[in-house]
Amino acid sequence: MGRQVVRNACKLFLPGLQKNDFIGQYLVAGDVGGTKTNLALLQVTENGLEELVTKSYPSGDFSSLVELMKQFFAEVPHKPDRICLGVAGPVIDESVKFTNLGWDVRIDDLAGSLGVSAIKLLNDLEATAYGLAALEAKDFHTIQEGQHLDGNSAIVAPGTGLGEAGLYFDGKCLHPFSTEGGHCDFSPRTPLDFKLYQYLEQLYGVVSWEKLISGPAIEDIFNFLCKERGVTVPVRLSEEMKEDDGSAVISKEAIEGDDPICQETMELFVSYLARECTSMALKMKAIGGLYLAGGIPPKILPLLERPVFMESFMKSDRMETLLQQVGIHVILNQRAPMLGAASYAAYGKW
């Protein structure tokens, strides 16, 4: 029997947990990101939701979501009764334009092409929020314990881009909702911030927080500091950055090496991440917890444990007492968005 993947440990509103009319049905759940897509075939059973087949695909290898889904259908033994996908972009009127892919998707087009009438699209961060119901204690790394109070929660997820979501607490349950807060304007504080802002403005025009807190942002900050400090990239680092992802090389060097520009790059990156976490915690009044998701936080845990993160997080306008109550947890399980889509597919409101 496959793995049971749905619990409800965090009080998420999933009405189907009380009564489920879909016993025996097959579901496809997915996390469709700008870099890769994770898909799973699952079956609803009396004992829970069982995962049968899981596949991962490079998103950029496909010209459309339909092409990718048909590839998955060809590799699994059962056609699904329902599909729920977490997608990297704003879902509006049952459609999505992918932020970091050239795909435009409408549910009715997808349903017609795949021959499945019951399809739901969730923003990937909304799916991540639902995924909290399927995670266990081992799937989290705690930066600040907080007070574990009943209240709203928030998610900040730097990866290919910067995703953000909220979870509204109604007194009994948490209700996830998506946002596009990562595309709000970056706010410089220091003279160095202003110089970096001007550098990024020349590159991109509008400088959003995503331009400071994402995978591509790490390399941009590094290049800016090399120019600002008047230094040349060491040959070893330059060669590694040509052969591998530049941002990954920089962050690894900051953790394991001694290159001063890499160190300063990641110190800035972590401080910016902390500042945006502060903003989300305050705007959402996230006394129920703040979660760091996405591909980057689990890979830079040693940097998040250094003083710069909490020092930057606590710098606020007279709200330090509130911020001390916010639990801060890194989601280590990269399958959270896919598991969230599975949770919604089986137990959500259709």
N, C-alpha and C positions, 0 to 999 in steps of 0.2 A: 504493500500500500504506500502511496506517496506521502509526502510531508504535509502535516497540517500547518497552515500558515496564518490563520486568523484567530486572534484573541481580542479582548476588548479591555485591556488593562488600564487604558488612559481615558475612559469615559467618553469615547467618541460616539457621536450620534449615528448609529447604524441600525435602523428599525428592523431590518431583516433578521437580526440576531435573536429577536423574540419569536418570530414566526417566519419560516422560510418555505416558500412554495416552489422552490427550484431544485429540490432534491433529485439527483441523478443527472442534472443538466451539465453540459460542458461549457466552460468559459475560456476566453482568451483575455489575458491581462497583459499590459505592456507599459514600458517606460520608453517613450520615443524622444531621444535627445539629439542635440546638435552633432554629437560625436558618435554615439552608438545607440542602438535600440535593443532592449531586453524584452523578450516575449515569453509567455508561459501558457501552456494549456493546463487547465485545472478542472476538477469535477466537484460539484457540491454533493456532500454525503451527510448522513445523519450525524456523523461525528465531527463534522467540520468541512473545511475546504482543502481538498487534496491536490497537491501539485504533481502533475504527471510528466510533462516535458518542458524544458527550459532551453531557449536558444538566445544567442547574442549576435548582432550583425552591425557592421560599420554603416551608419546611416548614409554617409556620403557615397556608398557604393550603389545606391538605388536612386532612380530618377523620380520616384514618387512613393508615397506611403502604400498605395495599392500594390505596387510591384513588390515591396518588401513583405507585405502581409501575405500575398499569394505565394511567395517563396516559403514563408513559415507554414502555411496551410499544406504545402506539398510535402512537408517534413514531419507532420504529426498524424496520428492515426484517426482522429475524430474531428469533424467539422463542428465549430462551436455554436451553441444556441445564442450566446451573447458575447459582446466584446466591450471591454472598457480599457481605454488607453490614457495614460498620462502623457501630455504633449508639451513640448518646449515652446510655448507661446500663449497669448491670451485667447481664451475660448469665448467667442461672442456669437450668439444666434446659431449655435450648433456648427460652428466652423472655426478654423484656426489658420492663421498665417504664421508659419514657423519663423521664429526670430533669427535663428542662425542656420536655417536651411531654406532653400528656394521652393518650399512646398506650400501650396494652398490646399486645404482639405475641408470638405463639407461632408457632414454625416450622411446625407442622402446619397451623395455620389459614392461614398465609401460603401454604404450598404448595398447599392445597386451593383457595384463591381465585385463585391465579395459574396453576395447572396445571403447576407445575414441582416435581418431587419432591426435587431435590438443592439444598438451601438451607442456608447456614451464616451464623450471626450471630457477629460479633466485637465486643467493646467497641471503641469508636472509637480509644482510645489503643493497644490491642493492634494494631488495623489500622494505625495510624500507625507502630508499631514495625516491622511487616512492610514498610511502605512505604519504610523506609530502604534496602531492597534495590534499589529502583527509582530512587533519587536519584543525582545527580552532584555533583561538587565545587561547581559553581556554585549548587547548591540550598542551600548552607550559608553562614552567616556566623559566624566563630569569635570568641568573646569571650576565651577562654583556650585556648591550644594544648594544654596538658597533655602527657602522656608517651606517648600512644597504646599503652597496655598492654593485653594480653589480659585480659579480665575482664568482670564484669557492667556493664551500662549502665542508664540511667534516662531517662525522658521526663517533663517537666513542661509542661503545655499550658493556659495561661490563654486563655479566649475567652468564650463565653456563660457557661460554668462553668469549673471547674478540673479537668482530667483529668490522671491520672498513670499511668505504666506502668513495668514493669521488663523487663529482658532478662537472663536467666540464662545465664552462660557455662559450658559443660560441659567445657571443655578444647579443644573443636574448633569448636563452633557456639554461636550465641546463640539462645535460646528466649524469645520475647516472652510476657509475661503481663500481664493487666490488674490494676489495683487501684482502690480508691475512696478513695485517700489524701487527695484534695482535700476530703473531708468530715470529716476529723479536726479536733479542736479547735484553734483558734488559740491561740497562747501569747504573751501580752503580756510585754514586757521592760522598757519604759520607762514613766514616768508618763503620757506621751501615749498610749502603747499601751493602758494601762488605761482611760483616758478613752474612747478609741475603742471598746474592747471593750464598755464599759457602754452607749455609744450604740447599737452594733449589736445588743447583747443586747435592748435595748428594742424594736428593730425586728423581730428575727428569733427571739429566744429563744436557740437554740444558735448560737454563733458559730464556724463552721468556717473553715478557710483559704480556702475558696471565697468567703466573704463579704469577704475582704481582697484576693484575687487573681483577679479576673474583670472582665469589662466592666462589669456593674452596680456592682461594688465601687468603681470609680474615682469614680463619681458620689456614692456614699455617703461616701467619704473626703472628697471636696470639700465636701459639705454639712456634714459634721461640723466640718471646719476653719473654714468660714464662721461656724458657730455658736460654736466655741471661740475664734476670734480676734475675734469681734464685728464682722465686716465684711459688707457688702452686695455681692451679685454685681453687677459692672458691667453696665450696660444692654446694651452690645454683646455681652458673653458670654451674658447671659440670653436675648437674642433668638436668638443662634446655637444655644443649647442647646434652644430650643423648635423650631427648624426642622430640626435635625440630631440625631444621637445625642450625648447629653450627654457621655458618656465620651470619644468621639472628639474632641469640641471641646476638652475639658480637656487631653487628651494632646497635641493639636496645638498648643495655646497654650503648653504647657510646653516644647515643642521650639522653636517659632518666635516666641513672644511674650514678654511680661515680666510677666504677672499673677502676683503672689507666691503666691496661694492655689493656682493651677494648678501652679506650680513645686513647692510643698510637697506637694501631693497626689501628684504623680508621683514625687517623691523617696521618699515613704513607700511608695507602691505598688511601686517598684523594689526598695526595701530588703526589703519583705515577700516579694517574689518570690525575691530572692536567699537569704533565710533558709530558705524552703521548699526551694529547690534544694540548700542545704547539708544539710538533713534527708534529702532523697532520696539525695544522694550518699553520705552516711554510712550510712544504713539499707541501701542496696543495695550498698555498697562499689563505687561505680560508676567504677572506674578505667578501664573501657573507654570512658567518655564519658557526658556528660549533655547531653541535647538539649532545647532550648526549642521547643515546637511551639504550635499553636493560632493564633488570628487576631491576637492582640495583639503578641507579641514582634517580628515583622517590621515592624510599624508604629511601634515605639518604639525602633528600633536606636540612634539618637543618645543616648537616655536610658540604655540598657544599656551604652553605651560610657563613660559618666561614672563617676567613681571610686566612687560610692555602691554600685553593684552588686557589684563585686569586694570592696570593703571590708566590705560586709555578708556576702557569701558566705564570706569567710575568717574571720569571727568564730565560732570553735567551741571546744569543750572539748579542747584539746591535740591536735587533728587537722589542724592547718594543713598539715603536711607531706603528708598524704594528699590534702587538697583541692587542693594545688598540682599534683598529678599528674592531676587530672580535667580532661579536655578539655571545654569548654563551647561548644556550637554551636547557633545559632539555625537552625531549619529554615525556609527562605524559601518553599519550594514548598507552597502551600496544598492541593495535590492529594495530599499524602502519604497520608492515610487511605484515599482512594479507590484509589490505586495499591497500597497494602498489601492491601486487599481483593481487588484483581485478582491480586496475587502469590499470595495464599493460595488463591483460586479455582482457579488453574491448577496450582499446585505444592505446595500444602499437604496436610496429612493429612486425608482425608475418611473 
